[in-house]
Amino acid sequence: MSTLSLILEQAKKAVASIHSLDDDRIRQVLHAVADHAVKETDSLLSANRKDLEKMDPDDPKYDRLKLTADRIQAIASDMHQVAELPSPLGEILMERSLPNGLQLQKVTVPFGIIGIIYEARPNVSFDVFSLCLKSGNVCLLKGGSDADHSNSAIVNLIHRVLQSFNLDVNMVSLLPTERESTLELLHAVGKVDLIIPRGSQKLIDFVRENARVPIIETGAGICHTYFDEFGDVQKGAPIIHNAKTRRVSVCNALDCLVIHRKRLQDLPLLVAMLADDHVIIYADEPSFAVLHGHYPDALLKNATEESFGTEFLDYKMAVKTVDSIQEAMRHIDRYSSKHSEAIISEHESNRVLFQKQVDAACVYVNASTAFTDGAQFGMGAEIGISTQKLHARGPMALHEMTTYKWLITGSGQIRPK
């Protein structure tokens, strides 16, 4: 029996254990894990440093991999928040009585066993555990080798807390980092109810192409902001700066600024703050001509076809010039990953048109795409941002970690032939 087969057997047994927990017990466990994370910050950072030492600091994934005391505090705060959220289980979504007297209820229930495949993001280990426990799901964590020391330390901490509550530690398991384990997980039909990949487009494509288990895609974000003919520069400049530079390694970071040709003269003002952060701009021909001499030469490059449709995850951004809002939306439709898109405009009809026609999980008006986040939406922690349309779209938080079943109560009814 392979290591993963044994883990899957233990996970199946843990399903009954997790379903026996009431919400008060779950709250206690989550608060305890959050408290221990803060108390054990030094040991978590020590494990994280071992992973960081193996990665080039210039690698865009380095920032995702890095834990700090402040980040651990924020992770703990999210867990405390999740603990206090109402349970998503047992919620009656629909209720009706049929003419024959049958009583129908559509009620939220856990999926069962959820596998998460993710890359160099150790915070995901905490987030997934908190959301899965709160929603009554057993979780299988398939982290990358880049974060193995960090993930092992986190899961060890969680296991010790579960043991202190006399609970089955197999409610959460860290899978081997080998690629073979990924394939075995993807093929675990009947043993795993759902798999959620969180990471690069390459990872998501691999999971989609190889999975036999149902999946929900999250992670890749190729995000645009369109500065409309009627955009406000005073609003636009800080929005663009925040969307691009707040955290360049996350999926809601800005990758391409689309600008109306009539507003090209304002482009130097719109991107001025980006120069302070040494953001490299890949500008198309019209925008390059305007920026030349008004943006540092070392940071200004000519855009190529590859500049568009790229998730940079770095201090880099493309600029595309368009002649109309319709052309802007066509450009976005061609290159978008359907994650987060934004328009900066004071024209009401254009704002409505953009939000109505742009096909993305989150569509913003006069605000930074950096807000695409479960915690920012008041949903607590999240597993990722779903970019598909089945079951869940946008931040995947507690309610998105449930499915439903129908409960039918009768008094002896039979169906006529």
N, C-alpha and C positions, 0 to 999 in steps of 0.2 A: 504493500500500500504506500502510495506517495505521501509526502508531507502534506500536500494540499488536500488530498483525499481525507486524511485524518482530521485536518482542520475543519473541513466541510461537515464531517460526521459530528464533531464536537459542536459546531455552530448550530446544526439542526437540533441537537439536544437542548441548546441554550435558548431556543425559541420559546419553549414552554416556560422556562424560568423567567424570561423577560416579560412574557404576557401575564405572569402572576403578580407583577409589581403594580402597586397602586401609585398614583401620581405623587403623593406625599413622599413616598420612599424614593422615587426618581428625583424629586427636588433635592432631597438630602444628599443623594449620591453626587449629583451635579455640583452642588455647592461645595461638597468636600473635595472633588477633583479640582475645581477652580482654586480653592484655598491651597491645596497641596502644590499646584502649579506655581503659585506665587512663592510659597515657602521654599520650594526646591528650584528656584530660578537659577541659582549658581550651577547646580548639577545639570540642568537642562542646557544652559549656555555652554557648559564644558563639552557636552556631547555634540552640540551644534558646531562648536569650533572645529571638532575633528572632521566634520563634513565640509566646513568652509575651507579648511586647509587643502582639501583636494580639488577645489574649484578655483578657476581664474577669476579674480575680482572684477575683471572686465566682462565676464560672461553675464548676459542679461538675466540669467536665472539666479545670480549670486544674491541679489536683493530679496528675491522670493525665498531663498533658502535661509537667509539670515534671521536669527532670533535676537532680540534685545530684551532688556528688562522691561522697557516700555511696551514692547509688543506682547510679551507674556502677560503683563498687567491687562492689556486690552483684550487678549484672548480670554483671560479669567473673567473680565467684566462681561464679555459676550456670553460666557457660560452661565454666569449668575443670572443674566437676563433671560436666557433660554429656560433656566430652571423655574423662573417665576411666570413664564407665559402659560396661558391656559392649555391644557392637554388637547391635542388635535384629534384624539381618539374618541369614538363613540358619538361623534357629532352627527345629528340627524340632518342630512342634506335634503331629504324629501320624505314626505309622509302623506299617505292617502288611504282611503277606504274604497274598495271596489264594490260594485253593485251586488256581488255575491257574498259580501260580508268579510272577505279577506282583508286583513290590515297589512299594508306595505310600508316598510321603512328602508330608506337608503342611508347606510351608516358608514362612517369612516373607520377604517381598520389599517393595521400595519401591512407593509408588503411582506415582511418575514425576514429574509436574509438579503442584505444589500452589499454588493461589492463596489468599492471605490478605487479606481485606478488613477493615480496622480503622480506628479513629478516632484520637483524640489520645493515642496511647500509644507513644511512640518506643521504649520498652524492648522492645516486641513485635518490632521489626525485628531486634534481636540474638537474642531468644529463638527466633524462627521460623528464622532462618538456622542457628543451632546445632543445633536439633532436626532440621531438614530435611537438613543436611549429614551429620549422624551417622546418619540413617536412609536416606541415599542418594537423597533427593528434591531436585529443582530447585524453587526457590521464587520465586513472583511476589508482590511486596509491593505491595498497593494501600492506601496510607495516606491519611489525610484531608488536606485543605489546611491544617488547623490545625497540623499537625506537619511540613509539607513541608521546612522548613529542617533540622530535626532528623533526619528520615529520610534526606534527601539526604546529610548529613554522615556518617551511620552507614553507608550503603551505599557511599559513596565510600571510607571506611576499610576496609570489608570487601573491596572490589575491589582496593585496593592490596595488601592481604595476599595475596589469591589470586594476583595478578600476581607477587608475590615468590616464590611457589611454582610459577610457570609453569602455573597452572591457569586454566580458562575462567571468566572473570568472570560469564558468563551463568548460572552456577549460582544466582545471586541477582540479581533485577532489581527496580528500583523503577518502578512504573507511573505514568503521568501522573495527576494528582489530579482531572482533570475527570470529571464524572459519566458522560460518554459512554464513558470507558474502563471504568468499572464495568460498564455494560450489555454492552459488547463482551466483557469477561471472562466474565460470567455466561452468555453465549451461545456460548462457545468450545468447542462440542461436538467431541470428538475431538482437541482440542489441549490441554486441561487436564483432568487426571484427577479433581481434587477441589478444592472451594472451601470455606474455613472462614471465616465471618464472626465477628468478635470486636468487640463494642461494644454499643450500646444496643438495646433492643427494636425501636425504629424501624428501625435498620439491619438487624437480623436479619429482620424482617418483609419489608423491601424485597428482600433477597437471596432469601428463601424464595419470594416471589411472582414473581420475575423469572428465577430461575436455570433453565437447561436442563442445566447441569453438576451432577453429584452434590454435595451439600453436607452438612456436619456443623455443626449450630448450637452456638455457644458464646457466652458473654458475659453476657446479662442475668441478674441475680440478684435476685429478690424473696425475701428471706430472713426467716424467722420464728424466734423462740425462744418455746417454751411453758413458762411457769413453772407447774408442776403443783401440785395440792392438797398433794402431799407433797414439794415442793421445799425445798431448803436455802438460806436467804437468804445465808448466808456464802459459799456457792459461787455463788449466782445473781447477786449484785450485781456482782462483778468480771467474770463471764462476759458479762453484758449490756453493761457498760461497754466491755469490750474489743471485743466484736462490733460495737458501734455506732461507736466512736470511733477504733479503731486506724488505719484509713484509710477515711474515709467515701466516697471516690470509687471504691472497688473493688467488684467484683460479689459478694464474700462478706460485705459489711457488712450488719448487722442493719437491717431496715426496719420490722418489726412485732413488738412484744412481746405475746404472748397470755398472759393470766393467769387462773387459776381464781378464781372469785368468792370462795371461802372464804379466799383469801390476799390479798385487796385491801388489808387493813390493813398488809401488808408492802410494798405498792407504793412508798410514799415512800422506804423504805430501799433498795429494789432500783434506783431511778433516781436516788438522791441524787448519785452521782458524775457523772451526765450533766449536771447543772446547771453544774458547773465547766467543762465544755466547751461550754456555751451550746447544748445540744441542745434544739431545739423539739420538744415532745411534742404530738401530736394524739390526744387521749384521748376514748374513747367516754364516754357519760354516767356509768356507774358509776365508772369510773376517774378521770374529771374531778372528780367529787364528793370522792373520797378525796384527790386530789393538790392540790385547791384549798386554798391556805394553807400547803402543805407543799412546793411547788415554785414557782420564780419565776413570778409572774403574766405577765411579758413573754414567757416561754418556754412557757406552757401555753395550748393552743388546743383548741377543740372539734373532734372528728373529724367528717369528712363521709364519704360513700361513696367519694370520690376518695382519701381517706387510706389506704385499704386497697388492696393490689395495686399500690402505687406503689414503684418503685425510686428512692429519694430521692437517692442519691449526694451526700448533704449531711448537715449536722448536724441531721437531722430524723428522727423516729420516731413510728409510730402505736402505740396501745395498744388491745387488744381484750379485753373481759371475756367469759369463757365459764363454763358451769355444769358441764362435764365434759370429760374427755379426748376423748370422742367428738366433742363440739362443737368442741373445739380442732382436731382433725384435719379436720373438715369445713371449718372456716374456712381452714385451710392449703391444703387441696385446692382450694378455690375460687380463692384468690388466688396460690398459689405459681407460680413459674416453673420449679419442679422442679430447683433448683440446690442449696441447702443449707438444711436445717431442723434445729432442735435442741429437745430437751426437757431441762428441769432437774427432776429428780425423784429421790427416795430409794426409790420404790416399784418393786420389780423387775418386777412384772407390767406396770405402766404403761410402763416403759422398753422392755420387750420388745415390747409392743403398738405403741408409737409407731414403733420402728425397723422393725417388720414391715409396718405398714400405710401409713406416710407414703411417698408416691411422689416421691422426689427422688434426685438423683445421690449426695448425701452426707447422711446422717442421723446427727446427733450426740446423745450422752447426756452431760450435765454437762460440756460443753466449748463453747468459742466457735466459731462458724461461720467465724471468721477463718482457721482452719487449712485451709480448702479451697484448696489450692495445691499444684502439682506438686512444688515444692522441699520444702515442708513434709511431703509424703507420701514424701519420699526418692526422688523420680522425676527430680530435676534440674529444669531449666526446663520450662515448659509453653507450649502454644500457646493454651490457654484451657480452660474448664470446659464439657464437653459436657453439655447438658441433655436430649438425646434418648436413644433406646434402641438405635438401630441402630449397629453397629460399635463405637462408643466411648461411655462414660458417665463423667462426672467429669473429673478432670484429664487433658488430652490431652498425654501426654509421648511418649517415644521409641517404645514398643511400639504406641501408638495411631497413630503415623505410618507404620505398615506395614500391608500387606494380606498375602495369602498366595496361593500357587499349589500345585497338585498336581504332583509329579514321579513318573512311572510308568516303571519299568525292567522290560523283559521279555527274553526269550531266544528270540523268534520266535513268541510266542503270537498266535493270531488268534481272533476271536470267531465261534462257530458261527452259522450261519443259523437 
